[in-house]
Amino acid sequence: MAAGLLLAALLSGCAAGGGAPGARGAPAGRSPAPGLAAPSRPAEAGAASVSYWTHARLLGARPAREWSLPSVPSPGATPSAHSPLLAAPRVGALFTRDASGDHFCTASVVASPGRDLLITAAHCIDGGKGGGYNTDIVFIPDYEDGAAPFGVWTPSALLVDPHWAASSDPDFDVGFVVLRPLDGKNIEDVLGANQIGFDAGFDNLVRVTGYPSSANAPVTCVNWTSQQSATQVRFQCGGFFGGTSGSPWITRLDARTRTGTIVGVIGGYQEGGDTDAISYSVYLNDDIRTLYEQATAAA
């Protein structure tokens, strides 16, 4: 599901989280990527990016991922997404611009030493197949109908794996965004963050929250994940349209602290899914751990 962003960059340091207790079916590790992702730091353009995103442009942005309604109902019981019963300020809308227009995805705050990191889908920040990073990217946590209750945040750097950048390899459709401070504070200081879990197995009970429309509030759904392939995970729930690309899959959510562990993001196979009822994620294996570590080190 989704589209691009503005800066490019980094990673390498502190690994967070491990496998989820009781999770089953962790695959064998993939062979390491040939080389590290090349960092790219564009000239600072935060103020210009914020100015670009007028209320009308926010509401008019299109999902980066194409989708269509299923021609026949999916077999078995599939829940439907609904408005979150718990506030989710660590999740927000990610707005980007490329040659085809204005787009939006979903991103969320992930714990890091620099307290400044987002996780999303790679296709939300880089066009893949040599297309490069998108521009005029802003992150608006707890976004709703053009409102920005926690401010508008701009990136200092982005990073996707070279496999995604060169060929849009769906097994590397995960990206990280380093944010600039806002009013002297880092994003994690303001909102807190979820942990990230690697090699957590294929079967986890997760809460997925994302933005199906730039004009509305987020939706959420709880269900079990399952194995799609050796490197992809599957989640069934209706209502996850194109803008939900990058939505975090959070397990072991503590309702009091509203904090859990991210074990996936909508993306990967079919860029997250060709219909709203079935979503996919890259399995967060050692390749994704390496990408995360590069991002935390370079922040």
The 8 nearest C-alpha neighbors of each residue, nearest first, counted from 0:
[[64, 1, 244, 270, 271, 241, 266, 63],
 [63, 2, 64, 0, 123, 244, 122, 62],
 [123, 1, 3, 63, 122, 124, 102, 64],
 [124, 2, 4, 123, 133, 125, 95, 126],
 [133, 5, 3, 124, 95, 134, 136, 132],
 [134, 4, 6, 133, 136, 135, 132, 7],
 [7, 5, 156, 157, 41, 40, 132, 155],
 [157, 6, 8, 156, 39, 158, 40, 38],
 [9, 7, 38, 157, 156, 158, 39, 40],
 [8, 10, 294, 297, 38, 293, 158, 298],
 [294, 293, 9, 11, 295, 297, 296, 292],
 [293, 292, 12, 10, 296, 295, 294, 297],
 [13, 11, 296, 292, 295, 293, 14, 10],
 [12, 14, 292, 15, 295, 112, 11, 111],
 [15, 13, 292, 12, 16, 288, 291, 111],
 [16, 14, 195, 13, 194, 196, 17, 110],
 [15, 17, 196, 195, 194, 197, 14, 18],
 [18, 16, 196, 197, 19, 198, 199, 15],
 [199, 17, 19, 198, 197, 196, 20, 200],
 [18, 20, 199, 22, 21, 17, 196, 200],
 [21, 19, 22, 18, 199, 17, 23, 200],
 [20, 22, 19, 23, 200, 18, 203, 199],
 [23, 21, 200, 19, 20, 202, 199, 203],
 [24, 22, 200, 202, 201, 25, 21, 199],
 [23, 25, 200, 201, 26, 22, 202, 226],
 [26, 24, 200, 198, 23, 201, 199, 27],
 [27, 25, 229, 24, 28, 200, 230, 198],
 [26, 28, 29, 25, 229, 284, 198, 30],
 [29, 27, 26, 285, 284, 30, 286, 31],
 [30, 28, 31, 27, 286, 285, 284, 32],
 [29, 31, 28, 32, 286, 285, 33, 27],
 [32, 30, 29, 286, 33, 285, 34, 28],
 [31, 33, 34, 30, 286, 35, 162, 161],
 [34, 32, 31, 35, 161, 162, 30, 36],
 [35, 33, 32, 36, 161, 31, 37, 160],
 [34, 36, 37, 33, 161, 32, 160, 290],
 [35, 37, 161, 160, 38, 159, 34, 158],
 [36, 38, 35, 39, 8, 161, 9, 158],
 [39, 37, 8, 9, 7, 36, 40, 158],
 [38, 40, 7, 8, 41, 37, 6, 156],
 [39, 41, 7, 156, 6, 8, 42, 38],
 [42, 40, 6, 43, 39, 7, 156, 155],
 [41, 43, 44, 40, 6, 155, 45, 39],
 [42, 44, 45, 41, 155, 46, 40, 154],
 [45, 43, 47, 46, 48, 42, 135, 41],
 [44, 46, 48, 47, 153, 43, 49, 154],
 [47, 45, 49, 48, 44, 50, 153, 43],
 [46, 48, 50, 44, 49, 45, 51, 135],
 [49, 47, 135, 51, 45, 50, 46, 44],
 [48, 50, 46, 51, 47, 52, 45, 137],
 [51, 49, 47, 48, 52, 46, 53, 45],
 [50, 52, 48, 49, 53, 47, 135, 56],
 [53, 51, 50, 49, 56, 57, 54, 48],
 [52, 54, 56, 55, 51, 57, 50, 49],
 [55, 53, 57, 56, 145, 58, 52, 146],
 [56, 54, 58, 53, 57, 59, 52, 145],
 [57, 55, 59, 53, 58, 54, 52, 60],
 [58, 56, 54, 55, 59, 60, 52, 145],
 [57, 59, 214, 213, 55, 56, 60, 54],
 [58, 60, 56, 57, 55, 61, 213, 101],
 [61, 59, 102, 101, 57, 58, 56, 103],
 [62, 60, 102, 103, 63, 101, 59, 213],
 [63, 61, 242, 241, 103, 102, 64, 1],
 [1, 62, 64, 2, 102, 0, 61, 103],
 [0, 1, 65, 63, 241, 62, 66, 2],
 [64, 66, 241, 63, 0, 273, 67, 62],
 [67, 65, 273, 274, 241, 64, 240, 68],
 [68, 66, 274, 273, 69, 65, 275, 240],
 [67, 69, 274, 70, 275, 66, 273, 276],
 [70, 68, 71, 274, 67, 72, 73, 275],
 [69, 71, 68, 72, 67, 73, 274, 273],
 [72, 70, 69, 73, 68, 74, 274, 276],
 [71, 73, 74, 69, 70, 75, 276, 68],
 [74, 72, 71, 75, 77, 276, 69, 76],
 [75, 73, 72, 76, 77, 71, 235, 276],
 [76, 74, 77, 73, 72, 78, 235, 236],
 [75, 77, 78, 74, 73, 235, 236, 79],
 [76, 78, 236, 235, 75, 79, 237, 276],
 [79, 77, 236, 237, 76, 80, 235, 220],
 [80, 78, 237, 236, 238, 81, 77, 220],
 [79, 81, 220, 219, 238, 218, 237, 236],
 [82, 80, 218, 219, 83, 79, 220, 238],
 [81, 83, 218, 219, 84, 217, 80, 216],
 [84, 82, 219, 85, 218, 81, 86, 217],
 [85, 83, 82, 86, 219, 81, 87, 218],
 [86, 84, 83, 87, 254, 257, 82, 219],
 [85, 87, 88, 83, 84, 257, 141, 89],
 [86, 88, 89, 90, 85, 141, 257, 83],
 [89, 87, 141, 90, 140, 86, 190, 91],
 [90, 88, 108, 107, 87, 190, 192, 140],
 [91, 89, 107, 88, 140, 87, 106, 141],
 [140, 92, 90, 141, 139, 106, 142, 105],
 [91, 93, 105, 139, 104, 138, 142, 106],
 [92, 94, 138, 104, 103, 105, 137, 106],
 [93, 95, 103, 137, 136, 102, 92, 138],
 [96, 94, 136, 4, 102, 3, 135, 101],
 [95, 97, 101, 134, 100, 135, 133, 102],
 [96, 98, 133, 99, 100, 134, 101, 3],
 [97, 99, 100, 96, 133, 101, 134, 3],
 [98, 100, 97, 101, 96, 102, 63, 2],
 [101, 99, 97, 98, 96, 102, 60, 61],
 [102, 100, 96, 60, 95, 61, 97, 103],
 [103, 101, 61, 60, 95, 63, 62, 94],
 [104, 102, 94, 62, 93, 242, 95, 60],
 [103, 105, 242, 93, 244, 243, 92, 1],
 [104, 106, 92, 245, 246, 93, 243, 209],
 [107, 105, 119, 245, 91, 118, 90, 246],
 [108, 106, 90, 117, 89, 118, 91, 109],
 [107, 109, 117, 192, 89, 116, 193, 118],
 [108, 110, 193, 192, 117, 116, 194, 118],
 [111, 109, 192, 194, 193, 114, 108, 116],
 [110, 112, 114, 113, 295, 116, 109, 115],
 [113, 111, 114, 295, 13, 110, 115, 12],
 [112, 114, 115, 111, 298, 295, 116, 185],
 [115, 113, 187, 111, 112, 185, 116, 110],
 [114, 116, 178, 113, 186, 185, 177, 187],
 [115, 117, 177, 176, 109, 108, 114, 178],
 [118, 116, 108, 176, 107, 109, 175, 106],
 [117, 119, 175, 107, 106, 174, 109, 176],
 [120, 118, 245, 106, 174, 173, 175, 264],
 [119, 121, 173, 245, 174, 123, 122, 172],
 [122, 120, 174, 173, 172, 123, 124, 159],
 [121, 123, 2, 125, 120, 124, 1, 126],
 [2, 124, 122, 3, 1, 121, 120, 125],
 [3, 123, 125, 4, 122, 121, 132, 133],
 [126, 124, 132, 3, 122, 131, 127, 133],
 [125, 127, 130, 131, 122, 3, 132, 2],
 [126, 128, 164, 167, 130, 129, 125, 163],
 [129, 127, 166, 165, 167, 130, 164, 126],
 [128, 130, 165, 127, 131, 164, 166, 126],
 [131, 129, 126, 127, 128, 132, 125, 164],
 [132, 130, 125, 129, 126, 127, 133, 164],
 [131, 133, 125, 4, 5, 124, 3, 126],
 [4, 132, 134, 5, 3, 97, 96, 124],
 [5, 133, 135, 4, 96, 136, 95, 97],
 [136, 134, 48, 5, 95, 96, 4, 137],
 [135, 137, 95, 4, 5, 94, 134, 153],
 [136, 138, 153, 94, 152, 93, 151, 135],
 [137, 139, 93, 152, 92, 151, 153, 140],
 [138, 140, 151, 91, 92, 142, 147, 150],
 [91, 141, 139, 142, 90, 88, 149, 92],
 [140, 142, 88, 91, 90, 143, 139, 87],
 [143, 141, 140, 147, 139, 146, 91, 92],
 [142, 144, 216, 146, 215, 145, 141, 214],
 [143, 145, 214, 215, 146, 216, 213, 142],
 [144, 146, 143, 54, 57, 58, 147, 214],
 [147, 145, 143, 144, 142, 148, 54, 139],
 [146, 148, 150, 142, 149, 139, 151, 145],
 [149, 147, 150, 146, 141, 142, 140, 139],
 [150, 148, 147, 140, 151, 139, 141, 189],
 [149, 151, 147, 148, 139, 152, 140, 181],
 [150, 152, 139, 138, 137, 147, 153, 49],
 [153, 151, 138, 137, 150, 139, 181, 178],
 [152, 154, 137, 45, 178, 179, 138, 136],
 [155, 153, 178, 177, 156, 179, 176, 6],
 [154, 156, 178, 179, 177, 6, 153, 40],
 [155, 157, 8, 7, 6, 177, 154, 40],
 [7, 158, 156, 8, 176, 6, 175, 177],
 [157, 159, 8, 7, 175, 9, 174, 176],
 [158, 160, 174, 121, 161, 163, 36, 164],
 [159, 161, 36, 162, 163, 171, 164, 290],
 [162, 160, 164, 36, 163, 165, 159, 35],
 [163, 161, 160, 165, 164, 168, 166, 171],
 [162, 164, 167, 168, 161, 160, 166, 165],
 [165, 163, 127, 161, 162, 129, 128, 166],
 [166, 164, 128, 129, 162, 163, 161, 127],
 [165, 167, 128, 168, 163, 162, 164, 127],
 [168, 166, 163, 127, 128, 169, 164, 165],
 [167, 169, 163, 166, 170, 162, 171, 172],
 [170, 168, 267, 172, 171, 268, 167, 270],
 [169, 171, 168, 281, 267, 172, 230, 231],
 [172, 170, 169, 163, 173, 168, 160, 162],
 [173, 171, 121, 267, 169, 120, 170, 266],
 [174, 172, 120, 121, 171, 119, 159, 175],
 [175, 173, 121, 159, 120, 119, 158, 118],
 [174, 176, 118, 158, 117, 157, 119, 177],
 [175, 177, 157, 117, 116, 156, 178, 154],
 [178, 176, 116, 156, 154, 155, 115, 157],
 [179, 177, 154, 115, 155, 153, 116, 176],
 [178, 180, 155, 154, 153, 181, 177, 152],
 [181, 179, 185, 184, 183, 178, 182, 186],
 [180, 182, 183, 184, 179, 185, 152, 186],
 [183, 181, 184, 180, 185, 150, 179, 152],
 [182, 184, 181, 180, 185, 179, 186, 188],
 [185, 183, 180, 181, 182, 188, 186, 189],
 [186, 184, 180, 188, 115, 187, 114, 181],
 [185, 187, 189, 188, 115, 190, 114, 184],
 [188, 186, 191, 114, 190, 189, 185, 192],
 [189, 187, 185, 186, 190, 191, 184, 114],
 [188, 190, 186, 187, 191, 185, 184, 149],
 [191, 189, 187, 89, 188, 186, 88, 192],
 [190, 192, 187, 188, 189, 89, 193, 186],
 [193, 191, 109, 110, 108, 187, 89, 190],
 [192, 194, 109, 259, 258, 260, 110, 108],
 [193, 195, 260, 110, 109, 261, 16, 259],
 [194, 196, 261, 260, 16, 15, 262, 193],
 [197, 195, 16, 17, 262, 18, 261, 260],
 [196, 198, 17, 283, 199, 18, 284, 16],
 [199, 197, 18, 284, 200, 25, 283, 17],
 [18, 200, 198, 19, 197, 22, 196, 25],
 [201, 199, 25, 23, 22, 24, 198, 202],
 [200, 202, 226, 225, 24, 23, 232, 25],
 [203, 201, 224, 225, 22, 23, 200, 223],
 [204, 202, 224, 223, 205, 22, 201, 250],
 [203, 205, 223, 222, 250, 224, 202, 221],
 [206, 204, 250, 249, 248, 221, 222, 203],
 [205, 207, 221, 249, 220, 248, 250, 208],
 [208, 206, 248, 219, 220, 247, 205, 249],
 [209, 207, 219, 218, 246, 217, 206, 247],
 [208, 210, 243, 246, 217, 105, 218, 211],
 [209, 211, 217, 243, 242, 212, 105, 218],
 [212, 210, 242, 240, 243, 239, 241, 209],
 [213, 211, 214, 210, 215, 242, 62, 216],
 [214, 212, 58, 215, 60, 57, 210, 144],
 [215, 213, 144, 58, 212, 145, 143, 216],
 [216, 214, 144, 143, 212, 213, 217, 210],
 [215, 217, 143, 144, 210, 218, 142, 214],
 [218, 216, 210, 209, 82, 208, 215, 219],
 [217, 219, 82, 81, 208, 209, 80, 83],
 [218, 220, 208, 80, 83, 81, 207, 82],
 [219, 221, 80, 207, 206, 81, 222, 208],
 [222, 220, 206, 205, 207, 204, 219, 223],
 [223, 221, 204, 205, 224, 220, 206, 235],
 [224, 222, 204, 203, 205, 202, 225, 234],
 [223, 225, 234, 202, 203, 233, 201, 204],
 [226, 224, 202, 233, 201, 232, 227, 223],
 [225, 227, 232, 201, 228, 233, 231, 224],
 [226, 228, 232, 231, 233, 225, 229, 230],
 [229, 227, 231, 230, 226, 232, 233, 282],
 [228, 230, 231, 26, 227, 226, 282, 27],
 [229, 231, 282, 228, 281, 170, 232, 26],
 [232, 230, 281, 228, 282, 227, 280, 229],
 [231, 233, 226, 227, 280, 279, 225, 282],
 [232, 234, 279, 225, 227, 224, 278, 226],
 [235, 233, 224, 278, 277, 279, 236, 225],
 [236, 234, 277, 276, 77, 278, 233, 237],
 [235, 237, 78, 276, 79, 77, 277, 80],
 [238, 236, 276, 79, 275, 80, 239, 78],
 [237, 239, 275, 80, 240, 79, 276, 236],
 [240, 238, 275, 243, 237, 211, 276, 241],
 [239, 241, 275, 211, 242, 238, 243, 66],
 [242, 240, 64, 62, 0, 243, 65, 244],
 [243, 241, 62, 211, 104, 210, 244, 103],
 [242, 244, 209, 210, 211, 241, 105, 246],
 [245, 243, 0, 265, 104, 1, 242, 246],
 [244, 246, 119, 120, 265, 105, 264, 106],
 [247, 245, 209, 264, 105, 265, 243, 244],
 [248, 246, 264, 207, 249, 263, 261, 245],
 [249, 247, 207, 263, 261, 205, 264, 262],
 [250, 248, 261, 205, 206, 260, 259, 247],
 [249, 251, 205, 260, 252, 259, 204, 261],
 [252, 250, 259, 260, 253, 249, 205, 204],
 [251, 253, 259, 250, 258, 254, 257, 249],
 [252, 254, 257, 258, 255, 256, 259, 251],
 [255, 253, 257, 256, 252, 258, 85, 259],
 [256, 254, 253, 257, 258, 252, 85, 259],
 [255, 257, 258, 253, 254, 252, 259, 191],
 [258, 256, 254, 253, 255, 252, 259, 87],
 [259, 257, 256, 193, 253, 252, 192, 260],
 [258, 260, 252, 251, 193, 250, 249, 253],
 [259, 261, 194, 195, 249, 250, 193, 196],
 [260, 262, 249, 195, 248, 263, 196, 247],
 [263, 261, 196, 248, 249, 260, 195, 283],
 [264, 262, 248, 280, 261, 247, 283, 281],
 [265, 263, 247, 245, 246, 280, 248, 266],
 [266, 264, 245, 280, 244, 271, 246, 279],
 [271, 267, 265, 270, 280, 120, 279, 0],
 [266, 268, 169, 270, 172, 281, 280, 271],
 [267, 269, 270, 169, 271, 279, 266, 272],
 [270, 268, 272, 271, 273, 267, 266, 0],
 [271, 269, 0, 266, 267, 268, 272, 64],
 [266, 270, 272, 279, 0, 265, 269, 278],
 [271, 273, 269, 278, 274, 270, 279, 277],
 [272, 274, 66, 269, 67, 275, 65, 271],
 [275, 273, 67, 66, 68, 272, 276, 69],
 [274, 276, 239, 240, 238, 237, 277, 68],
 [277, 275, 237, 236, 274, 235, 238, 239],
 [278, 276, 235, 234, 275, 272, 236, 274],
 [277, 279, 272, 234, 271, 233, 235, 265],
 [280, 278, 233, 271, 232, 265, 266, 272],
 [281, 279, 266, 265, 267, 232, 264, 263],
 [280, 282, 231, 267, 170, 283, 230, 232],
 [281, 283, 231, 230, 284, 232, 280, 263],
 [284, 282, 197, 287, 198, 281, 263, 262],
 [283, 285, 198, 286, 287, 197, 282, 288],
 [284, 286, 288, 287, 289, 28, 283, 197],
 [287, 285, 289, 288, 284, 31, 290, 32],
 [286, 288, 290, 289, 285, 284, 283, 291],
 [287, 289, 285, 291, 286, 290, 292, 284],
 [290, 288, 292, 286, 287, 291, 285, 293],
 [289, 291, 287, 293, 292, 288, 10, 294],
 [292, 290, 288, 294, 289, 293, 10, 287],
 [11, 293, 291, 12, 10, 289, 295, 294],
 [10, 11, 294, 292, 290, 296, 9, 291],
 [10, 295, 293, 9, 291, 11, 297, 292],
 [294, 296, 10, 12, 11, 292, 298, 297],
 [297, 295, 11, 12, 10, 293, 294, 298],
 [296, 298, 9, 10, 294, 295, 293, 11],
 [297, 295, 296, 294, 113, 177, 9, 10]]
